[in-house]
């Protein structure tokens, strides 16, 4: 997936999170998800370093808190989580190439 496609995916998930927050404005889980997605958008846009990718727990939050309540958002979060894993693998490959 290109960085533009990733940014679009993360943006769609952020928009779906904002829509979910309308029905649960006090949800700390949704606030956490929002912050993670904003960070990921920053990473793919080049404004944030990728050093906190290991802290992203969108898939876990989708399973524990979102599935069964907002399935569309849960699906987007699982897709985002898969992209984060791909980003971590890509970052690891770049690190290996730089050190050799």
C-alpha positions in Angstrom: 0.0 0.0 0.0 1.4 3.4 -0.9 1.7 6.2 1.7 -1.2 8.0 0.1 -3.4 4.9 0.4 -2.4 4.5 4.0 -3.1 8.1 4.8 -6.5 7.7 3.2 -7.2 4.5 5.2 -6.1 6.2 8.5 -8.2 9.3 7.6 -11.3 7.1 7.0 -10.8 5.4 10.3 -10.4 8.8 12.0 -13.6 10.0 10.4 -15.4 6.9 11.6 -14.0 7.4 15.1 -15.3 10.9 15.1 -18.7 9.7 14.1 -18.7 7.1 16.9 -17.6 9.7 19.4 -20.9 11.6 18.7 -22.7 8.7 20.4 -20.1 8.2 23.1 -18.3 11.5 23.7 -16.8 10.5 27.0 -15.2 7.3 25.7 -11.5 7.1 26.6 -11.1 4.2 24.2 -12.3 6.4 21.2 -10.0 9.2 22.4 -7.1 6.8 22.4 -8.0 5.5 19.0 -8.2 9.1 17.7 -4.8 9.9 19.0 -3.2 6.8 17.5 -4.8 7.5 14.1 -3.6 11.2 14.2 -0.1 9.9 15.0 -0.2 7.4 12.1 -1.4 10.1 9.7 1.6 12.2 10.9 4.0 9.2 10.3 2.9 8.6 6.7 2.9 12.4 6.0 6.4 12.6 7.3 5.7 15.0 10.2 6.1 12.4 13.0 8.9 9.8 13.4 7.9 6.2 13.2 9.6 5.3 16.5 6.3 4.7 18.3 4.7 2.2 15.9 5.1 -0.6 18.5 2.8 1.3 20.8 -0.2 1.2 18.4 -2.9 -1.1 19.7 -5.8 -0.4 17.3 -6.5 -4.1 16.6 -6.6 -5.0 20.2 -8.9 -2.1 21.0 -11.1 -3.1 18.0 -11.5 -6.7 19.4 -12.0 -5.7 23.0 -14.0 -2.5 22.8 -15.4 -1.8 19.3 -16.6 -5.1 17.7 -20.3 -5.7 18.3 -20.8 -2.0 19.0 -19.5 -0.4 15.8 -18.5 -3.1 13.3 -17.6 -0.7 10.5 -15.1 1.1 12.7 -13.8 -2.2 14.0 -13.2 -3.4 10.4 -11.3 -0.2 9.6 -9.2 -0.5 12.8 -8.3 -4.1 11.9 -7.2 -2.9 8.4 -5.2 0.0 10.0 -3.6 -2.5 12.4 -2.5 -4.6 9.5 -0.9 -1.6 7.8 0.9 -0.7 11.0 2.4 -4.2 11.0 3.5 -3.7 7.4 5.0 -0.4 8.3 7.0 -2.0 11.1 8.3 -4.7 8.7 9.3 -2.0 6.2 11.0 0.0 8.9 12.9 -3.1 10.0 14.1 -3.7 6.5 15.4 -0.1 6.1 17.2 -0.5 9.5 18.9 -3.7 8.4 20.0 -2.1 5.1 21.4 0.9 6.8 23.4 -1.1 9.3 25.0 -3.4 6.7 
